[in-house]
Amino acid sequence: MDERPESVAGLAQLYLGNILYALELAALSLDEQKKNADAAFYRAIARKLADARGSEAKPSA
């Protein structure tokens, strides 16, 4: 069994879908509390993560 600790990047990549889901749940909750700027902040984080993953997945030209 591999005993090396996993990197933050590796774990984030593995659980990216879960992280994006949790960020959207947080944003929805903030929307309900009329904290639209805070909700937008969390959605922006999610968008940056999703865009970064999309950039990694594209084959190099």
C-alpha positions in Angstrom: 0.0 0.0 0.0 1.3 3.5 -0.9 2.1 5.4 2.3 2.9 8.7 0.7 0.6 11.6 1.6 -1.5 12.8 -1.2 -1.0 16.3 -2.5 -3.6 19.0 -2.2 -3.7 19.3 -6.0 -4.2 15.6 -6.4 -7.0 15.5 -3.9 -8.7 18.6 -5.4 -8.6 16.9 -8.8 -10.0 13.7 -7.5 -12.9 15.4 -5.6 -13.4 18.3 -8.0 -17.0 17.4 -8.7 -17.8 17.3 -5.0 -16.0 20.6 -4.4 -18.0 22.3 -7.2 -21.2 20.9 -5.8 -20.5 22.1 -2.3 -19.5 25.6 -3.6 -22.9 25.8 -5.4 -24.8 24.7 -2.3 -23.0 27.5 -0.4 -23.9 30.0 -3.1 -27.5 28.9 -3.1 -27.7 29.3 0.7 -26.1 32.8 0.4 -28.6 33.7 -2.3 -31.5 32.7 0.1 -29.9 35.0 2.8 -29.8 37.9 0.2 -26.0 37.9 0.3 -25.7 38.0 -3.5 -22.1 39.4 -3.6 -21.0 36.5 -1.3 -22.8 34.0 -3.5 -21.2 35.4 -6.6 -17.8 35.1 -4.9 -18.2 31.4 -4.4 -19.6 30.9 -7.9 -16.5 32.7 -9.2 -14.2 30.3 -7.3 -16.2 27.3 -8.8 -15.9 28.8 -12.3 -12.2 29.2 -12.0 -11.7 25.6 -10.8 -13.9 24.3 -13.6 -12.1 26.4 -16.2 -8.7 25.2 -14.9 -9.8 21.6 -15.1 -11.2 22.2 -18.6 -7.8 23.7 -19.7 -6.0 20.6 -18.3 -8.3 18.2 -20.1 -7.8 19.8 -23.6 -5.2 18.2 -25.7 -2.2 20.4 -26.5 -2.0 21.8 -30.0 
